[in-house]
Amino acid sequence: MERALLVGVNLNDGEDYLASLEELGALAEACDMEVIATAEQTLEQVHKAFYIGTGKVEEVKELAIECDADVIIFDNSLSPMQMRNLQERLDKPILDRSTLILDIFARRARSREAKLQVEVARLQYMLPRLVGLHAALSRQGGASGSMSNRGAGEKKLELDRRVLEKRLSQLRRELKEVGQERETQRKQRMKTGMPRVALVGYTNAGKSTLLNAMLDLYGTDEVKVEDKKVMEKDMLFATLDTTVRKIAPEDHHAFLLSDTVGFIHKLPHNLVEAFQSTLEEAKEADILLQVVDYSDEHYREQIAVTNQTLQKLGADGIPMLYVYNKADLVEPEALPGLAGIESDQLLKSLPVVSQTQNSIYMSAKKRIGLEELIGLIEQKLSGGYRECTLLIPYTDGRAVSYLNEHGVVFETAYMEEGVRMRVNCRQEDYEYYSRYRMTAEPK
């Protein structure tokens, strides 16, 4: 296991740099590194050449030798020049926050699409840094544009750039093909008319746990629930691949629930761009469930990061429910309406639902609040639904099957004239099956 030394800078810009540094440590641990020491500095602005002050560079070098660090990680993105200069001065492998996140994504990617997206992001990040990587190589004269007249360093740089650009073009073509396949799948799901709900939120807030909990209680019998579950683990970016599952609660509308990649503070722009097609699931949703780790003291900042990222994706106008998860881990005073109760009574008092705030305080891990959450989702979806009584002739068995799958059927009776159904269905279906609507109940 590699031993990591973390370096953070306080720029007095209102950002909680200590929280960011703590998160950097969690990222390092997620990358199988051991954090052995941290170095901090307060600056008015970052040093253009070294990010930290020149005197601090020597302190970090001595600390790295003293604690026998294998790698030094900076809590921000470093420019190519800063990375090159620090590499030369510190004589240790240098990582910044972006390369660390990219490394985690590369390790966790499982599907072909996720692997392609991560590699695209890594190459986009590497290209502008090639100058820094090869600046130490010798450069000899050569005034013309011929490769044969260039120095060894310049030729090596040019060759590497060409190789990376060629690989990047190839990856983008493959990613476009995969994206088209995903778009076809998405259009097929849209044809079913089933509502779409997407889980979004900060990494490690409990999205995968909530998805698995929903499958446990409301999964369909078509497949084994265990085969449809996703990995849930207490770590940053435990899962990267977008997953779509059908949730079918009894006496409620069935819907498609998608689990998307988690967001994080200072998420590299290249990653957001590379995962654009995957995150389309959130843009196409009828409702967003923003899952929040309510036990984290920085949950408000995490909500802000999620909302900013959704805005960049163009998904900020979609109706949203706030799911304050892990509410069982906080003090009762932190929950609305529960001030004054004893801590040992907290679990019995959950969940707490706020209709006006479109929010619920619950615990996905303990399976507390799932029914109430389904109720909130139903309320959000009900705006586009209407109740009606239909008399469907036996010759149209397909309509009966369709309404059983896509509507909420309150009553079914087999009459001489056909199947009488009292159902809550989508407005489009209400109009489509208007020829079967009954104006009066048959005697």
N, C-alpha and C positions, 0 to 999 in steps of 0.2 A: 504493500500500500504506500502510495506516494505521500510525502509529508509536505504540507502546504503552508506558506506564510501569506497572510492576507494583508493588503494595503488599502486603507480608505482615506478619503479626503473630505473634510468638513468645509464647505464653501459658504457657510452662513447664508444659504439661499432659501431657508425655511424647510428644507428637506431633512427628514430624520436619517442622518447618515449612519448612525449606530444601528438602526433597524435594517438599513440596506446592507450594512456590513455583516450583520447577523444572518441575513438571508443569503449573502454570498457564501458564508460558511456552510449553510444547508445545501447550496448548490455544489460546493466542493465535495461534501459528504455523499451527495447523490452521484458524484463522479468517482466514488470509491477512493477519496483522498482523506487524509487525516489532518485537520487543522491544528497546527502546533503553536502558532503565535500570530499576533496581529500588530500592525503598525499604523498609526494614525497621524494626521497632520491637518491643521487648520490654515486655510489660505483664502485670500480674497479672490483669486482666480488661479486656474491651473497653470503650471509652468509649460510653456509651449514646447520646449525641447524634451522635458523629462516627466511631465504631468505633475510630479512632486518636486519640491525644491532640491537644489543640488546638494545641500547639506544633508537633507533627509535621505537622498539616494545613498550616501555613504553609511548612514545609520542603518538603513534597510540591508545593505550589503553585509555589514558586521553582524546584524541580527540573524540573517540567513545562514551565515557561517557558524554562528554560535549555536543555533538550534538545529543545524544540519538539515535545512529545508531542501527539498528536491525541486520545488517549483514555487514561483512567486506570482500571486494572483491580485490584480488591481480591480477595484470595484467600480469600473466604468470602462467605456470603450476607449482604447488608446489609438492615436493616429499612427500611421506607418512610421513616421519619424520618431515618435516617442517610443514605440516598441523597439525599433532598431537601437536607439541611444541607450535605453535601459538594458537591453540585452548585452550591449558592449560593456557597460559599467558594472552591472551586477553579476555577469558571467553565470547566469542561471536561466533555465527556461522561463519565459514570461508568458502569462495568460492574462487576458482581460475578461470582463464579465460576459461580453458577447461570445468570445471563443469558448468559454466554459459552458454557456447555455447551448451553443451549437454542438459541443462535444456530447452533452447529455442527450440531446435530440438524436444524434447519430447512434448512440448506444441503445436508445429505447425504440427507435423506429422498427416496426415489424412488417407492415404491409409494403408492397412494392411502391405504392404512391407515396407513403411517408418517407421511405428511403430516398426516393427521387427528390422530394421536396427539400429534405435536409441537405442532400449533396449540392443542390442548386444554391441554397442559402450559403453554404460553406465556401463554395467557389466564388460566389459574388463578394463575399467578405474578404477572400484571399487575394483576389486580383489586384486591387489598389495597393496591397501591402507587399507586392513582389519587389518593388524598388528597395524597400527597407530590408527585405530578406537577402537580397543579392548585392547590396551596396558595398559590402566588404570585398567583393571580387574585383580584380584589377580591371581597369578600363584603359584601353590603348587607343591611340588616334584612329582616324578614319573619317574622312570628310564626306564620302559618298554614302548613298543609301544601300549599298551592297552589304549583305551579311558577311561576306568574306573579308571586308575591310574593317569589321568591328572587333573590339577587344573581347577577351574571353568572357568577362562579366556581362557585357552588353549582349553577346550572343546567347549566353545562358539565360539571361532575363527574357530575351525576345522569344527563345524557344519555349520556355516555361509558359509564357503568356499565351503563345499560340496553342500549346497543348491544352491549357485550361479553358481557353475560349472555345476550342473545338469540342471539348468535353461538355462545356456548358450548353452549347448549341444542341448537341445530341440529347442531353438530359431534358432540355426544354421541349424538344420534339416528342420524346417519350412521355413527358408529363402532360403534354397537350392531348395525346392519345388517351392516357388514363383519365384525364379530366373529362374527355368526351364520353368515355364509358360511364363515369360517375354521373354526368349530366343525363345520360340515357336512363340510368337507374332512378335518378331523382324524378324525371318526368313520368316514369312508370308508376312511382309511388304517388305522384300528384294525381294521376288518372283515377286512382282508387277513391279519391275524394276524402281520404282520411285526414283529420287535422294533424298538424305537425308541431311538436313541442321540442325546443332545443335547450339543453343544459349548457350554461355558460358560467364563467367565473374565474377567479384566481386559482392558480395551481394549488393542489392539495386542500381544496375547500370541502371536498366530499362528493364531487359529481358522480364518479364511478360507483361510490357506495350507495348513492341515491338511486342510480340506475339499477343496480343489483337488487336493492330493496324492493323497487317497483316490480321487477321481474319475479321476485319471490312471491309477492302477494297477488300481482295482477298479470303475470305472464300467461301466454296462451298455451293450450295443450298440444299445439301443432308440433312442437319440438321440446326436447328436454331443456328445462330452464337452466340447468347447470352448464349446458353447452353454449348458452347464449350470454352468460355472464362475462364481464370484463374484469381485468386485474384491478384490485383495490389494495393500495399500500400507502402507509404513512410516509410519503416522500414526495419531493417536487417532481412534476412531470412523470408520474408513474405510467401513464398511458398517453399515447400521441395519436393513435388512429381513431378517426371518427366512427362511431358505432350507432346504428339505427335499429331500434327494437320496437315491436308492437306491444302496447300496453292496453289490456282490455278489462277494466274494472266492471264488475257486475252492476247493472242498472245505471251505467254511465257510458258516455261515448268512448269508444276505443280511439286511440291516437298513436302516432308514431313518435317515439322519444329518441332523440339523438344526443349523444355525448360528444362534445367537441374538446379540442386541445385547450388546456388551461393557459391563462395569461399570467404575466409577471411584470414587475417593475423593470423598466429599461429593456423590454423585450426587443431584440434586434429587428430593425425594420425589414431586413432581408427575410427573416423568418415569417413575419406577418404576410409579406408579399408572396413567399413561396407556398404558404399554406392557404392562400386565397381560395383555391377551389374547394379545399376541405371545409373551410369556414363558411362556404356558401350555404351549408346546412342551417347555420344560424340566420343568414339573410333571408332564407326561404321559409322560416318558421312562422306559424300563426301566433305563437306565444314563446317568450324567452323566460326560462327559470334561471335567475342569477343566484347561484349557490354561493353563500358567504360563510366563511369560518368565523362564527360569532364569538368563539373563544379566543381569537387572536386580537390582541389589543390594537392592532393596526388595521382592523377590518374596514374602517371607513376609507383609508387610503387605498385599500385593495379594491373596494367598490369603485372608487374614482378611476383607478387604472383600467378596470374592466369596462367601464362606461366610455372612457376615452378610446379604447381599442375598438369597441363596437361602433363608435362614431366613425373611426377610420375605415371600418369595413362597410359603412353605410347601413348598419343594422340598428341604429339608435332609435328609429321610429316605431319599432315593433313593440306591442304590448308586453309588459314585463311583470313577473311576480318575483319578489325577493324572498329567497329561502334561507333564513338565518339558521344554518346547520350548527351542530355541536352545542346547542343551547343548554344541554345537560351539564356542560363543563363550566358554566359561569355562575356567579352569585345571583340569587333571586332578585336582588335590587337592580340588576342590569336588565331585567325583563319588564316590559310594560305591564302594569297592573299586579305585579307580584311582590312589590316592596312590603316587607314585614313578615313574610312567611319564613319558616325555618328551612335551612338548606336541605334537610333530609326529606322535606315535602316537595322539593322542586320537581322531581320526576312525575309525581302525581298531578302536578299543576300544568305540565306540558301536554300538548302544544299550546302556544298562545297565537291566536289568529287575529290579525288586524285588517279588517275589510277595507278601511279607508286608506291604509298605507299599502295595500296589495302585498302583504307580507305575512310570513308565518315563521314562528320560532319553534324549532323541532330538533330531532336527532335521528338522522338516517341510519346510523349504526345500530341504535337501540330500537329501530322501527317505530319510533314515536312521531305521530303527526302525518303519517302517509295518507290516511283516509281524509283528513282535513285538507291536505294539499290537493288531493284528487278533486275535492269539492270546489276549491278555489280555481283549479284549472277548468272544471266544468262551467263555472260561472263566467269565466273569461271567454269560453268557447260558445256559450249559449246565445250570444248576441246574433249569431248567424244561423240559429236553429228555430224550427217551428213544430208545434205539436199538431197532429191531425189523425183522423180515423180513415182508413182506406179499406176498400173491398176489392181485393185483387183476384181476378179469375184464376182458376186452377191451371189454365193454359200458360200463365205467366209466372212459372215457378222461379224464374231468375230474379224477378222483382222481390219476391219474398226472401230469397237468399241474400240479395243485396242489402235490403233494409235491416235484416237481422245482423248483418256484419257492420254496416255503416251508421245505423241509427240506434236509438234506445227504445226497445220494444216494451211497452207497458202491459200489453194484453194481446193475445192471439186466440182467435176462435175460428173453427172450421164450419162455415155455413154452407147451405145448399148452393148458393150462388158463387161462393169462392171463399178466400181466406180474409177474415176481417182482422185488421191490425190497428191498434192504437199506438202510434209511434212518434218519437221526437226525432226529426231529421233535418238535414241541411236545407236552407232556403232553396237551393237549386233543385234538390230532390223533391221538395214540397211542390215546386212548380212543374217538374218533369212528370210526376205521378198525379197531377191534378185530375186527370180523367178517372182516377179510381177513388177520389175523395168522396166521402159520404156526407150528404147534407142533413140526413136524419138517420138515427139508429133503426135498423130493421127490427120488426117485432118477432 
